């Protein structure tokens, strides 16, 4: 059961993430996936800018 909740949190849509969750994802991406150059990282940065934080 714990695995299903972890998978649900992992697959959360970008537009549903809070500012704190976006920051967490961005710090994870800085060390993997080629830094902040990936498409996913760019989408997270755009969402962060939209939230105004």
Phi and psi restraints in degrees (range 20) as a CNS / XPLOR table:
assign (resid 1 and name C) (resid 2 and name N)
       (resid 2 and name CA) (resid 2 and name C) 1.0 -64.6 20.0 2
assign (resid 2 and name N) (resid 2 and name CA)
       (resid 2 and name C) (resid 3 and name N) 1.0 -33.6 20.0 2
assign (resid 2 and name C) (resid 3 and name N)
       (resid 3 and name CA) (resid 3 and name C) 1.0 -64.5 20.0 2
assign (resid 3 and name N) (resid 3 and name CA)
       (resid 3 and name C) (resid 4 and name N) 1.0 -38.3 20.0 2
assign (resid 3 and name C) (resid 4 and name N)
       (resid 4 and name CA) (resid 4 and name C) 1.0 -67.7 20.0 2
assign (resid 4 and name N) (resid 4 and name CA)
       (resid 4 and name C) (resid 5 and name N) 1.0 -35.0 20.0 2
assign (resid 4 and name C) (resid 5 and name N)
       (resid 5 and name CA) (resid 5 and name C) 1.0 -71.9 20.0 2
assign (resid 5 and name N) (resid 5 and name CA)
       (resid 5 and name C) (resid 6 and name N) 1.0 -34.5 20.0 2
assign (resid 5 and name C) (resid 6 and name N)
       (resid 6 and name CA) (resid 6 and name C) 1.0 -66.8 20.0 2
assign (resid 6 and name N) (resid 6 and name CA)
       (resid 6 and name C) (resid 7 and name N) 1.0 -40.3 20.0 2
assign (resid 6 and name C) (resid 7 and name N)
       (resid 7 and name CA) (resid 7 and name C) 1.0 -66.2 20.0 2
assign (resid 7 and name N) (resid 7 and name CA)
       (resid 7 and name C) (resid 8 and name N) 1.0 -38.5 20.0 2
assign (resid 7 and name C) (resid 8 and name N)
       (resid 8 and name CA) (resid 8 and name C) 1.0 -63.9 20.0 2
assign (resid 8 and name N) (resid 8 and name CA)
       (resid 8 and name C) (resid 9 and name N) 1.0 -41.5 20.0 2
assign (resid 8 and name C) (resid 9 and name N)
       (resid 9 and name CA) (resid 9 and name C) 1.0 -69.2 20.0 2
assign (resid 9 and name N) (resid 9 and name CA)
       (resid 9 and name C) (resid 10 and name N) 1.0 -35.2 20.0 2
assign (resid 9 and name C) (resid 10 and name N)
       (resid 10 and name CA) (resid 10 and name C) 1.0 -68.2 20.0 2
assign (resid 10 and name N) (resid 10 and name CA)
       (resid 10 and name C) (resid 11 and name N) 1.0 -34.4 20.0 2
assign (resid 10 and name C) (resid 11 and name N)
       (resid 11 and name CA) (resid 11 and name C) 1.0 -95.8 20.0 2
assign (resid 11 and name N) (resid 11 and name CA)
       (resid 11 and name C) (resid 12 and name N) 1.0 22.2 20.0 2
assign (resid 11 and name C) (resid 12 and name N)
       (resid 12 and name CA) (resid 12 and name C) 1.0 -69.5 20.0 2
assign (resid 12 and name N) (resid 12 and name CA)
       (resid 12 and name C) (resid 13 and name N) 1.0 136.6 20.0 2
assign (resid 12 and name C) (resid 13 and name N)
       (resid 13 and name CA) (resid 13 and name C) 1.0 -66.3 20.0 2
assign (resid 13 and name N) (resid 13 and name CA)
       (resid 13 and name C) (resid 14 and name N) 1.0 149.0 20.0 2
assign (resid 13 and name C) (resid 14 and name N)
       (resid 14 and name CA) (resid 14 and name C) 1.0 -60.6 20.0 2
assign (resid 14 and name N) (resid 14 and name CA)
       (resid 14 and name C) (resid 15 and name N) 1.0 -40.2 20.0 2
assign (resid 14 and name C) (resid 15 and name N)
       (resid 15 and name CA) (resid 15 and name C) 1.0 -73.1 20.0 2
assign (resid 15 and name N) (resid 15 and name CA)
       (resid 15 and name C) (resid 16 and name N) 1.0 -5.3 20.0 2
assign (resid 15 and name C) (resid 16 and name N)
       (resid 16 and name CA) (resid 16 and name C) 1.0 -101.2 20.0 2
assign (resid 16 and name N) (resid 16 and name CA)
       (resid 16 and name C) (resid 17 and name N) 1.0 -7.8 20.0 2
assign (resid 16 and name C) (resid 17 and name N)
       (resid 17 and name CA) (resid 17 and name C) 1.0 -75.9 20.0 2
assign (resid 17 and name N) (resid 17 and name CA)
       (resid 17 and name C) (resid 18 and name N) 1.0 144.1 20.0 2
assign (resid 17 and name C) (resid 18 and name N)
       (resid 18 and name CA) (resid 18 and name C) 1.0 -82.9 20.0 2
assign (resid 18 and name N) (resid 18 and name CA)
       (resid 18 and name C) (resid 19 and name N) 1.0 171.0 20.0 2
assign (resid 18 and name C) (resid 19 and name N)
       (resid 19 and name CA) (resid 19 and name C) 1.0 -61.8 20.0 2
assign (resid 19 and name N) (resid 19 and name CA)
       (resid 19 and name C) (resid 20 and name N) 1.0 -39.3 20.0 2
assign (resid 19 and name C) (resid 20 and name N)
       (resid 20 and name CA) (resid 20 and name C) 1.0 -66.3 20.0 2
assign (resid 20 and name N) (resid 20 and name CA)
       (resid 20 and name C) (resid 21 and name N) 1.0 -40.0 20.0 2
assign (resid 20 and name C) (resid 21 and name N)
       (resid 21 and name CA) (resid 21 and name C) 1.0 -66.7 20.0 2
assign (resid 21 and name N) (resid 21 and name CA)
       (resid 21 and name C) (resid 22 and name N) 1.0 -37.2 20.0 2
assign (resid 21 and name C) (resid 22 and name N)
       (resid 22 and name CA) (resid 22 and name C) 1.0 -63.9 20.0 2
assign (resid 22 and name N) (resid 22 and name CA)
       (resid 22 and name C) (resid 23 and name N) 1.0 -43.8 20.0 2
assign (resid 22 and name C) (resid 23 and name N)
       (resid 23 and name CA) (resid 23 and name C) 1.0 -59.9 20.0 2
assign (resid 23 and name N) (resid 23 and name CA)
       (resid 23 and name C) (resid 24 and name N) 1.0 -41.6 20.0 2
assign (resid 23 and name C) (resid 24 and name N)
       (resid 24 and name CA) (resid 24 and name C) 1.0 -62.2 20.0 2
assign (resid 24 and name N) (resid 24 and name CA)
       (resid 24 and name C) (resid 25 and name N) 1.0 -45.7 20.0 2
assign (resid 24 and name C) (resid 25 and name N)
       (resid 25 and name CA) (resid 25 and name C) 1.0 -63.4 20.0 2
assign (resid 25 and name N) (resid 25 and name CA)
       (resid 25 and name C) (resid 26 and name N) 1.0 -40.6 20.0 2
assign (resid 25 and name C) (resid 26 and name N)
       (resid 26 and name CA) (resid 26 and name C) 1.0 -65.8 20.0 2
assign (resid 26 and name N) (resid 26 and name CA)
       (resid 26 and name C) (resid 27 and name N) 1.0 -38.5 20.0 2
assign (resid 26 and name C) (resid 27 and name N)
       (resid 27 and name CA) (resid 27 and name C) 1.0 -66.7 20.0 2
assign (resid 27 and name N) (resid 27 and name CA)
       (resid 27 and name C) (resid 28 and name N) 1.0 -35.0 20.0 2
assign (resid 27 and name C) (resid 28 and name N)
       (resid 28 and name CA) (resid 28 and name C) 1.0 -66.4 20.0 2
assign (resid 28 and name N) (resid 28 and name CA)
       (resid 28 and name C) (resid 29 and name N) 1.0 -39.3 20.0 2
assign (resid 28 and name C) (resid 29 and name N)
       (resid 29 and name CA) (resid 29 and name C) 1.0 -73.2 20.0 2
assign (resid 29 and name N) (resid 29 and name CA)
       (resid 29 and name C) (resid 30 and name N) 1.0 -24.2 20.0 2
assign (resid 29 and name C) (resid 30 and name N)
       (resid 30 and name CA) (resid 30 and name C) 1.0 -62.3 20.0 2
assign (resid 30 and name N) (resid 30 and name CA)
       (resid 30 and name C) (resid 31 and name N) 1.0 -27.0 20.0 2
assign (resid 30 and name C) (resid 31 and name N)
       (resid 31 and name CA) (resid 31 and name C) 1.0 -101.2 20.0 2
assign (resid 31 and name N) (resid 31 and name CA)
       (resid 31 and name C) (resid 32 and name N) 1.0 -6.5 20.0 2
assign (resid 31 and name C) (resid 32 and name N)
       (resid 32 and name CA) (resid 32 and name C) 1.0 -138.5 20.0 2
assign (resid 32 and name N) (resid 32 and name CA)
       (resid 32 and name C) (resid 33 and name N) 1.0 172.3 20.0 2
assign (resid 32 and name C) (resid 33 and name N)
       (resid 33 and name CA) (resid 33 and name C) 1.0 56.7 20.0 2
assign (resid 33 and name N) (resid 33 and name CA)
       (resid 33 and name C) (resid 34 and name N) 1.0 30.0 20.0 2
assign (resid 33 and name C) (resid 34 and name N)
       (resid 34 and name CA) (resid 34 and name C) 1.0 75.2 20.0 2
assign (resid 34 and name N) (resid 34 and name CA)
       (resid 34 and name C) (resid 35 and name N) 1.0 27.1 20.0 2
assign (resid 34 and name C) (resid 35 and name N)
       (resid 35 and name CA) (resid 35 and name C) 1.0 76.8 20.0 2
assign (resid 35 and name N) (resid 35 and name CA)
       (resid 35 and name C) (resid 36 and name N) 1.0 -143.2 20.0 2
assign (resid 35 and name C) (resid 36 and name N)
       (resid 36 and name CA) (resid 36 and name C) 1.0 -94.8 20.0 2
assign (resid 36 and name N) (resid 36 and name CA)
       (resid 36 and name C) (resid 37 and name N) 1.0 17.4 20.0 2
assign (resid 36 and name C) (resid 37 and name N)
       (resid 37 and name CA) (resid 37 and name C) 1.0 -88.2 20.0 2
assign (resid 37 and name N) (resid 37 and name CA)
       (resid 37 and name C) (resid 38 and name N) 1.0 -12.4 20.0 2
assign (resid 37 and name C) (resid 38 and name N)
       (resid 38 and name CA) (resid 38 and name C) 1.0 -70.1 20.0 2
assign (resid 38 and name N) (resid 38 and name CA)
       (resid 38 and name C) (resid 39 and name N) 1.0 158.0 20.0 2
assign (resid 38 and name C) (resid 39 and name N)
       (resid 39 and name CA) (resid 39 and name C) 1.0 -62.9 20.0 2
assign (resid 39 and name N) (resid 39 and name CA)
       (resid 39 and name C) (resid 40 and name N) 1.0 -40.6 20.0 2
assign (resid 39 and name C) (resid 40 and name N)
       (resid 40 and name CA) (resid 40 and name C) 1.0 -61.3 20.0 2
assign (resid 40 and name N) (resid 40 and name CA)
       (resid 40 and name C) (resid 41 and name N) 1.0 -44.1 20.0 2
assign (resid 40 and name C) (resid 41 and name N)
       (resid 41 and name CA) (resid 41 and name C) 1.0 -64.3 20.0 2
assign (resid 41 and name N) (resid 41 and name CA)
       (resid 41 and name C) (resid 42 and name N) 1.0 -39.3 20.0 2
assign (resid 41 and name C) (resid 42 and name N)
       (resid 42 and name CA) (resid 42 and name C) 1.0 -64.3 20.0 2
assign (resid 42 and name N) (resid 42 and name CA)
       (resid 42 and name C) (resid 43 and name N) 1.0 -38.7 20.0 2
assign (resid 42 and name C) (resid 43 and name N)
       (resid 43 and name CA) (resid 43 and name C) 1.0 -65.5 20.0 2
assign (resid 43 and name N) (resid 43 and name CA)
       (resid 43 and name C) (resid 44 and name N) 1.0 -40.5 20.0 2
assign (resid 43 and name C) (resid 44 and name N)
       (resid 44 and name CA) (resid 44 and name C) 1.0 -63.4 20.0 2
assign (resid 44 and name N) (resid 44 and name CA)
       (resid 44 and name C) (resid 45 and name N) 1.0 -41.9 20.0 2
assign (resid 44 and name C) (resid 45 and name N)
       (resid 45 and name CA) (resid 45 and name C) 1.0 -64.3 20.0 2
assign (resid 45 and name N) (resid 45 and name CA)
       (resid 45 and name C) (resid 46 and name N) 1.0 -38.6 20.0 2
assign (resid 45 and name C) (resid 46 and name N)
       (resid 46 and name CA) (resid 46 and name C) 1.0 -65.1 20.0 2
assign (resid 46 and name N) (resid 46 and name CA)
       (resid 46 and name C) (resid 47 and name N) 1.0 -41.6 20.0 2
assign (resid 46 and name C) (resid 47 and name N)
       (resid 47 and name CA) (resid 47 and name C) 1.0 -65.4 20.0 2
assign (resid 47 and name N) (resid 47 and name CA)
       (resid 47 and name C) (resid 48 and name N) 1.0 -39.5 20.0 2
assign (resid 47 and name C) (resid 48 and name N)
       (resid 48 and name CA) (resid 48 and name C) 1.0 -62.3 20.0 2
assign (resid 48 and name N) (resid 48 and name CA)
       (resid 48 and name C) (resid 49 and name N) 1.0 -41.9 20.0 2
assign (resid 48 and name C) (resid 49 and name N)
       (resid 49 and name CA) (resid 49 and name C) 1.0 -65.2 20.0 2
assign (resid 49 and name N) (resid 49 and name CA)
       (resid 49 and name C) (resid 50 and name N) 1.0 -38.3 20.0 2
assign (resid 49 and name C) (resid 50 and name N)
       (resid 50 and name CA) (resid 50 and name C) 1.0 -63.7 20.0 2
assign (resid 50 and name N) (resid 50 and name CA)
       (resid 50 and name C) (resid 51 and name N) 1.0 -39.2 20.0 2
assign (resid 50 and name C) (resid 51 and name N)
       (resid 51 and name CA) (resid 51 and name C) 1.0 -71.2 20.0 2
assign (resid 51 and name N) (resid 51 and name CA)
       (resid 51 and name C) (resid 52 and name N) 1.0 -18.0 20.0 2
assign (resid 51 and name C) (resid 52 and name N)
       (resid 52 and name CA) (resid 52 and name C) 1.0 81.2 20.0 2
assign (resid 52 and name N) (resid 52 and name CA)
       (resid 52 and name C) (resid 53 and name N) 1.0 27.0 20.0 2
